[in-house]
Amino acid sequence: MMMDWNAYRDQVNAAVKGMSAANPDLVRAYAGLSHANAKSTHIDAKTRELIALAVAVSLRCDGCINAHTDAAINAGASKEEIVDALGVSIMVNAGAAMVYSARTIDAYDTKISDRA
C-alpha cells in the first residue's frame, strides 16, 4: 500500500508543533539552518532539492522525502532529474556497502589470524 503523503506531512507537522511547544529553541534552530541554506547563492534551488532528495533516500527519511519532493517540484525539477539524483544516491549507497563489505573481510581476516 502506498503512503498517503499529505496525511503523513500533517502528522509530522503536528508532532513538530508539539516539540516546538516543549522546546521552541530546538525547532527554531532547525528552521534557522533551513533558512540559511536556502539563502545560499552558490547552487540553485532545484539543485539543492535534488541533493536533498538523494540524501533523504540515503538517510531513509520519509518526512524529508515528502518535504523535498514538494520543494523539488516547486523548483522546477522534472521526474527524470529526480530519478537521476536518486541514481546518485543508489550508486553512493552501493559504494558504501562495498567499502563496509571490505571492512567485514578485514575483520574476518584479523579474527582468523588472531586464532592461529
N, C-alpha and C positions, 0 to 999 in steps of 0.2 A: 504494500500500500504506500502510495506517495504521501509525502508530508504536506499538510496544509500550512504553507509558508506564512501566510498572513496571520493565522491564528497563533503560530509559533512566535512570530515577531511580537504580537500583542502580549503573549505570555512572558517573553524575555523582558520586554519593556516594563511590565508590571513588577517583575522581580527586581529590576534595576531601580525602579522608583522606590521600592521598599528598602533596598540597600542605601539609596540616597537619603531616605528619611533617617536611617540609623547612623550613617556616616557620610554626610554631604561632601566633605572634603575629598573622600575617596573617589566618588563619581565625578566631582568637579575636576580632579587631577586627570582622570582618564579623558574627559572632554577636552581639557587643555592640550593633551597630546594629540588628539584627533584634529583639533583646530590648527595647531602649529604645523602639523603635517600637511594639512590642506592648503596652507599658505605658501608652501614651497613653490618656487618658480622654475626649478631645475628639470622637473618632469611634469608632463601634463596630467590632468585628472584621469583621463582614460588609462594611461599607462600605470598610474598609481593604483587604480582599481583592478587592473589586470594582475598586477603584482599581489595585491591584497587577496584576490581570489586564489591564486596559486598557493600563497601562504596559508590561507584558510583551509584549503584541502589538506595541506601537509600537517596542520595542527588538528584536523578533524573537528573544526568549529562550525557547527550548523548555524549558530547565530551570526557568525562572521560571513558565512556563505550567503545567508539571507540578505544581510545589510549590503554587502559589497556587490552582490548581483544586481540589486536595485541601483546602486551607485554607478556600476559599470554601464548599465543600460542608459541611465541618465547622462552619462559622459559620452555616449555615442558608440560604445563597444558593440560590435556585431557578435553573433553566436560563434562565427568562425574565429574571431580574435580571442574570444573566451576559451574556445577549445584549444587553440594554440598555447595560450597561457597555462591551461590545465595540463597540456602535454609537457611543458617545462616542469611542472610540479611532479608529474608521474616519473619523468626522467631523473630528476634530482632524488626523489624518494627511492627509486630503484638503485641509484648510485649509493645512497646511504645504506641500503640493505646489503649491497655488495661489500662496502667498507666494513660494516659490522659483521658480515659473514667472515671476512678475512680476520677480524679480531677474534672471532669464535675459534677459527682454526688455530690461531696463535695461542689461545687459552688451552685448547686441546693439546697442542704440541708441548707447551710448557708443563702441563699436568702429567703427560705421559713421560717426559724426560725426568720430572721430579720423582716419579715412581721407579725409575730404572736404577 
